[in-house]
């Protein structure tokens, strides 16, 4: 919104870290199948991490994601598009492949009509161990408990990351910046947060980003995504950037073996920073030549 609507500034570039542009690529209301296709590679990433991936002997999460994407873009999306017209034989064949790619049984996929949403997948993958994996980072898991989390809303990956940052921010505000207020700093989660869906359409600002880049031929875009992110999946990023009128020759896509917040550990934080710095230097050098 900033790069599109500010008439007084032109931008060298923009960074999207764990983007979430088009809601239509991450939610699955009845009758809309795009989200299932785009989440499948993330399911495969989690399955690979937990040694449940059986499609082939791939050596990295990137390879598992790539193999899953090929199936999702062809066979899986075709099967979903046929809806109830899909034959039982074809459904069984697709379910068998989905089982290999995700570690979720063929029977489970058939019972779900080939449509397992992300929250269901997070409960199913390690159900035999009594565990549920995280949404913001699938590498985190927690034991299922009907005592304190009957609604299964607790996300171990969010708590592990948010609490240290929240405490650090509160200390920074008071001790370093001298902020005094009786209002608590509540971090990224608020019960008042909402999206206006009154027009019954998905919110998607990606075309605004594309418009800004078309008007400014020197502007470039950097997009960072984590393979284990079940909030902003890798394939969602690729789809949104590829369908938003964004010039791909001025876009850098980077993927990391992390979750939503690839800066949490030193190794991947360093990789992200190195990639961002290289992007800035390349962008400024290209614009200096122009």
C-alpha positions as CSV (number, residue, x, y, z in Angstrom):
1,X,0.0,0.0,0.0
2,X,2.9,2.4,0.8
3,X,4.8,1.9,-2.5
4,X,1.6,2.2,-4.5
5,X,-0.1,5.1,-2.8
6,X,2.6,7.5,-1.7
7,X,2.9,10.2,-4.5
8,X,5.9,11.9,-3.0
9,X,8.4,9.1,-2.9
10,X,9.9,6.6,-5.4
11,X,11.4,3.4,-4.1
12,X,14.6,1.6,-4.9
13,X,13.1,-1.6,-3.8
14,X,10.9,-3.5,-1.4
15,X,11.3,-6.5,0.9
16,X,8.6,-9.1,1.6
17,X,9.6,-11.4,4.4
18,X,7.1,-14.3,4.7
19,X,4.6,-12.6,2.5
20,X,0.8,-13.0,2.9
21,X,-0.7,-11.1,-0.1
22,X,-3.6,-13.0,-1.5
23,X,-6.0,-14.6,1.1
24,X,-7.3,-16.8,-1.7
25,X,-4.1,-18.7,-1.6
26,X,-4.1,-19.6,2.1
27,X,-7.7,-20.2,3.1
28,X,-10.1,-22.9,1.9
29,X,-13.7,-21.9,2.0
30,X,-16.1,-24.5,0.6
31,X,-15.8,-24.7,-3.1
32,X,-12.4,-23.1,-3.4
33,X,-9.5,-25.5,-4.0
34,X,-6.5,-23.2,-4.8
35,X,-5.3,-23.3,-1.2
36,X,-5.1,-27.1,-1.1
37,X,-2.8,-27.1,-4.2
38,X,-0.6,-24.4,-2.8
39,X,-0.2,-25.9,0.6
40,X,0.7,-29.4,-0.6
41,X,4.5,-28.6,-1.0
42,X,4.5,-27.3,2.6
43,X,3.0,-30.6,3.7
44,X,5.8,-32.3,1.9
45,X,8.4,-30.1,3.6
46,X,7.1,-31.1,7.1
47,X,6.8,-34.7,6.1
48,X,10.5,-34.6,4.9
49,X,11.6,-33.0,8.2
50,X,9.9,-35.7,10.3
51,X,11.1,-38.5,8.0
52,X,7.5,-39.3,6.8
53,X,8.2,-38.4,3.2
54,X,8.0,-41.5,1.0
55,X,7.7,-40.2,-2.5
56,X,11.4,-40.6,-3.4
57,X,14.9,-40.5,-1.8
58,X,15.4,-36.8,-2.0
59,X,18.3,-35.3,-0.1
60,X,16.9,-31.9,0.9
61,X,13.7,-30.2,1.8
62,X,14.1,-28.1,-1.4
63,X,14.0,-31.2,-3.5
64,X,11.0,-32.6,-1.6
65,X,9.1,-29.3,-2.1
66,X,10.0,-29.2,-5.8
67,X,8.8,-32.8,-6.4
68,X,5.5,-32.0,-4.5
69,X,5.0,-28.8,-6.5
70,X,5.2,-30.7,-9.8
71,X,2.5,-33.1,-8.7
72,X,0.4,-30.3,-7.2
73,X,0.5,-28.2,-10.4
74,X,-0.5,-31.1,-12.7
75,X,-2.2,-34.2,-11.3
76,X,-3.5,-32.8,-8.0
77,X,-5.0,-29.6,-9.3
78,X,-6.6,-31.5,-12.2
79,X,-8.2,-34.0,-9.8
80,X,-9.5,-31.2,-7.6
81,X,-10.9,-29.4,-10.6
82,X,-13.1,-32.3,-11.5
83,X,-14.9,-32.1,-8.2
84,X,-17.4,-34.9,-7.7
85,X,-16.9,-36.0,-11.3
86,X,-13.6,-37.6,-10.3
87,X,-13.8,-41.3,-10.6
88,X,-13.1,-43.6,-7.6
89,X,-10.1,-45.1,-9.4
90,X,-8.6,-41.8,-10.2
91,X,-9.3,-40.6,-6.6
92,X,-7.5,-43.7,-5.2
93,X,-4.5,-43.1,-7.5
94,X,-4.2,-39.5,-6.5
95,X,-4.6,-40.4,-2.8
96,X,-1.8,-42.9,-3.1
97,X,0.6,-40.3,-4.4
98,X,-0.6,-37.8,-1.8
99,X,0.2,-40.4,0.9
100,X,3.8,-40.7,-0.4
101,X,4.3,-36.9,-0.5
102,X,2.8,-36.1,2.9
103,X,3.1,-39.1,5.2
104,X,-0.7,-39.0,5.7
105,X,-2.4,-42.3,4.8
106,X,-4.2,-43.0,1.6
107,X,-7.4,-43.8,3.5
108,X,-7.2,-40.5,5.3
109,X,-6.9,-38.6,2.0
110,X,-9.8,-40.5,0.5
111,X,-12.0,-39.8,3.6
112,X,-11.2,-36.1,3.3
113,X,-12.1,-36.1,-0.4
114,X,-8.5,-35.3,-1.2
115,X,-8.8,-32.1,0.7
116,X,-6.9,-31.9,4.0
117,X,-6.6,-28.3,5.3
118,X,-3.4,-27.1,7.1
119,X,-4.8,-27.2,10.6
120,X,-6.0,-30.8,10.0
121,X,-2.6,-31.8,8.6
122,X,-0.8,-30.3,11.6
123,X,-2.9,-32.6,13.8
124,X,-2.5,-35.7,11.6
125,X,1.2,-35.9,10.7
126,X,2.5,-37.0,14.1
127,X,-0.8,-38.1,15.6
128,X,0.6,-41.6,16.2
129,X,3.1,-39.9,18.6
130,X,0.5,-37.8,20.3
131,X,1.9,-34.6,18.8
132,X,0.8,-31.6,16.8
133,X,3.2,-29.5,14.8
134,X,3.4,-25.7,14.7
135,X,1.7,-23.3,12.3
136,X,4.4,-20.6,12.0
137,X,7.2,-23.2,12.0
138,X,6.4,-26.9,11.5
139,X,9.7,-27.9,13.1
140,X,8.1,-27.2,16.5
141,X,5.7,-29.7,18.0
142,X,3.6,-30.1,21.2
143,X,1.7,-32.9,22.8
144,X,-2.0,-32.9,22.3
145,X,-3.9,-32.0,25.5
146,X,-7.7,-31.8,25.9
147,X,-7.1,-30.3,29.3
148,X,-5.6,-26.9,28.5
149,X,-6.0,-26.8,24.7
150,X,-9.3,-28.5,23.8
151,X,-9.7,-26.1,20.8
152,X,-6.2,-26.9,19.6
153,X,-5.4,-23.2,19.3
154,X,-2.0,-23.2,21.0
155,X,0.9,-22.9,18.5
156,X,4.2,-24.0,19.9
157,X,6.2,-22.3,17.2
158,X,4.5,-18.9,17.9
159,X,5.1,-19.1,21.7
160,X,8.7,-20.2,21.3
161,X,9.4,-17.1,19.1
162,X,7.0,-14.5,20.4
163,X,7.7,-14.5,24.1
164,X,11.4,-13.8,24.0
165,X,10.9,-11.0,21.4
166,X,8.0,-9.6,23.4
167,X,10.0,-9.4,26.6
168,X,13.0,-7.9,24.7
169,X,10.7,-5.2,23.2
170,X,9.2,-4.3,26.5
171,X,12.6,-3.9,28.0
172,X,13.8,-1.9,25.0
173,X,10.9,0.5,25.2
174,X,11.3,1.2,28.9
175,X,15.1,1.1,29.4
176,X,16.5,2.3,26.1
177,X,13.7,4.6,24.8
178,X,12.4,5.7,28.1
179,X,8.7,5.1,27.1
180,X,6.4,5.5,30.0
181,X,2.8,4.5,29.6
182,X,0.1,2.5,31.4
183,X,-0.8,0.7,28.2
184,X,0.8,-2.7,27.8
185,X,2.8,-3.7,24.8
186,X,1.0,-6.7,23.4
187,X,3.1,-7.8,20.5
188,X,1.7,-9.2,17.2
189,X,-1.4,-10.9,18.4
190,X,-4.6,-9.0,19.3
191,X,-8.2,-10.1,19.7
192,X,-9.3,-6.9,17.9
193,X,-7.4,-7.8,14.7
194,X,-9.7,-8.3,11.7
195,X,-9.9,-8.2,8.0
196,X,-12.8,-6.5,6.1
197,X,-14.3,-9.3,4.1
198,X,-17.7,-7.5,3.7
199,X,-17.3,-7.4,0.0
200,X,-17.1,-11.3,0.0
201,X,-13.9,-11.1,-2.0
202,X,-10.3,-12.1,-1.1
203,X,-8.0,-9.3,-0.1
204,X,-5.1,-9.2,-2.5
205,X,-2.7,-6.1,-2.7
206,X,-0.3,-7.9,-5.0
207,X,-1.5,-6.0,-8.1
208,X,-0.7,-2.7,-6.3
209,X,2.9,-3.8,-5.9
210,X,3.0,-4.8,-9.5
211,X,1.6,-1.3,-10.5
212,X,4.2,0.5,-8.4
213,X,7.0,-1.5,-10.1
214,X,5.6,-0.8,-13.6
215,X,5.4,2.9,-12.9
216,X,9.0,2.8,-11.5
217,X,11.1,0.8,-13.9
218,X,14.1,0.8,-11.5
219,X,12.3,-0.6,-8.6
220,X,13.1,-4.2,-7.5
221,X,11.5,-6.7,-5.2
222,X,13.0,-9.2,-2.7
223,X,10.8,-12.1,-1.4
224,X,11.9,-14.4,1.4
225,X,10.0,-17.5,2.3
226,X,10.5,-20.4,4.8
227,X,9.9,-24.0,3.7
228,X,8.3,-24.9,7.1
229,X,6.0,-21.9,7.2
230,X,2.3,-23.0,7.4
231,X,1.2,-19.4,7.6
232,X,2.7,-18.0,4.4
233,X,3.6,-21.1,2.3
234,X,6.3,-21.1,-0.3
235,X,3.9,-21.9,-3.2
236,X,1.6,-19.2,-2.1
237,X,4.5,-16.7,-2.5
238,X,5.3,-18.0,-5.9
239,X,1.7,-17.9,-7.0
240,X,1.0,-14.4,-5.7
241,X,4.2,-12.9,-7.3
242,X,3.5,-14.7,-10.5
243,X,-0.1,-13.5,-10.7
244,X,0.2,-9.9,-9.5
245,X,1.6,-8.2,-12.6
246,X,5.0,-8.0,-10.9
247,X,8.0,-8.0,-13.2
248,X,9.8,-11.3,-12.5
249,X,13.1,-10.0,-14.1
250,X,13.3,-7.5,-11.2
251,X,12.2,-9.9,-8.5
252,X,14.5,-12.0,-6.3
253,X,12.9,-15.1,-4.6
254,X,14.8,-16.7,-1.7
255,X,13.9,-19.8,0.3
256,X,15.2,-20.9,3.6
257,X,14.9,-24.2,5.6
258,X,13.0,-22.3,8.3
259,X,9.5,-21.3,9.3
260,X,7.8,-17.9,9.2
261,X,10.7,-16.2,11.0
262,X,13.9,-17.3,9.4
263,X,15.9,-14.8,11.5
264,X,15.3,-16.8,14.7
265,X,18.6,-18.7,14.6
266,X,22.0,-17.3,13.8
267,X,22.8,-19.5,10.7
268,X,19.6,-18.6,8.8
269,X,19.6,-15.0,10.1
270,X,23.1,-14.6,8.6
271,X,21.9,-16.2,5.3
272,X,18.9,-13.8,5.2
273,X,21.0,-10.7,5.9
274,X,23.7,-11.7,3.4
275,X,21.0,-12.1,0.7
276,X,19.3,-8.8,1.6
277,X,22.6,-6.9,1.5
278,X,23.5,-8.5,-1.8
279,X,20.1,-7.4,-3.1
280,X,20.6,-3.8,-1.9
281,X,24.0,-3.6,-3.5
282,X,22.9,-5.1,-6.8
283,X,19.8,-2.8,-6.9
284,X,21.8,0.4,-6.2
285,X,24.4,-0.6,-8.8
286,X,21.8,-1.3,-11.5
287,X,20.1,2.0,-10.8
288,X,23.5,3.9,-10.8
289,X,24.1,2.5,-14.3
290,X,20.7,3.7,-15.5
